[in-house]
Amino acid sequence: MDGVWYEILRSVLTAAFRIFLLSSGVQVWWIGSRAASPIRVGLIIIALFMIEGSNLSDILGAVALHLVSEAMRSKKPDVPDVR
């Protein structure tokens, strides 16, 4: 790889994250549970956005991932913590 160390580090870290997102969408797994179909499609689309590699696509992918995770969080029922 040609470039300064921080560009190489960013490329390596974002590539690992893109692989994680794409495999999560394909394998129906997302943060410890099965992913519903809309979440799977969202993860695959986000991974494809981020594969392009520019800073703008990485930012768009991160914002979309945040929106997907917030949508998942709001769908969980409120269950009281009983211990």
Contacts in CASP RR format, 6 or more apart in sequence:
PFRMAT RR
TARGET T0000
AUTHOR 0000-0000-0000
METHOD contacts of the structure
MODEL  1
MDGVWYEILRSVLTAAFRIFLLSSGVQVWWIGSRAASPIRVGLIIIALFM
IEGSNLSDILGAVALHLVSEAMRSKKPDVPDVR
1 8 0 8 1.000
1 11 0 8 1.000
14 50 0 8 1.000
14 53 0 8 1.000
14 58 0 8 1.000
17 50 0 8 1.000
18 47 0 8 1.000
18 50 0 8 1.000
18 51 0 8 1.000
19 47 0 8 1.000
21 43 0 8 1.000
21 44 0 8 1.000
21 46 0 8 1.000
21 47 0 8 1.000
21 50 0 8 1.000
21 65 0 8 1.000
22 43 0 8 1.000
22 44 0 8 1.000
22 47 0 8 1.000
22 48 0 8 1.000
22 51 0 8 1.000
24 30 0 8 1.000
24 35 0 8 1.000
24 43 0 8 1.000
25 35 0 8 1.000
25 39 0 8 1.000
25 40 0 8 1.000
25 42 0 8 1.000
25 43 0 8 1.000
25 44 0 8 1.000
25 47 0 8 1.000
26 40 0 8 1.000
26 44 0 8 1.000
28 34 0 8 1.000
28 35 0 8 1.000
28 40 0 8 1.000
29 35 0 8 1.000
30 39 0 8 1.000
30 40 0 8 1.000
30 43 0 8 1.000
30 72 0 8 1.000
31 69 0 8 1.000
35 43 0 8 1.000
39 68 0 8 1.000
39 71 0 8 1.000
39 72 0 8 1.000
42 64 0 8 1.000
42 68 0 8 1.000
43 68 0 8 1.000
45 64 0 8 1.000
46 61 0 8 1.000
46 64 0 8 1.000
46 65 0 8 1.000
46 68 0 8 1.000
49 57 0 8 1.000
49 60 0 8 1.000
49 61 0 8 1.000
49 64 0 8 1.000
50 57 0 8 1.000
50 58 0 8 1.000
50 61 0 8 1.000
END
